[in-house]
Structures are given as structure tokens and as C-alpha cells.
Amino acid sequence: MPTNTPRLTRRDFLKQSALAAGALAAAQA
């Protein structure tokens, strides 16, 4: 793994989870 890759923070994880949930909901709508 590259050392210059930023760590995934909890905030980033929650943001990505929200985006994924929104995309999934939109796809199923």
C-alpha cells in the first residue's frame, strides 16, 4: 500500500456510507 495514501477516517467512512446508501436508494426508486 502506498505510504502517501490518506487514512480513511470515521468521518470519511460515514460520508461514503451515506453516499452509497443514497445511490442505492436512488437506484431502487
N, C-alpha and C positions, 0 to 999 in steps of 0.2 A: 504493500500500500504506500502511495506517495506520502512523504512527510509533510508536503505542503497542502494536503487536503484538510480543510477545516473540520473540526469535530462537530458532530451533529448534536446540537443542544436540545434540551427538552422543549424549548420554545419552538425550535425548528421542526421537531418531531410532531408537535401538536399542530403546527401550521400545515405541514404536509398531510397530516391525518385529516384535517378539516377540508383541505383541497380535494383529497381523494374521496372523502365522503360526499362532498358536493358534486364532484364529477360523476360518481356512481349514481347518486340520486337523479342527476340530470339525464343520465343515460337510460335509467329505468323509467323516467317520467314519460 
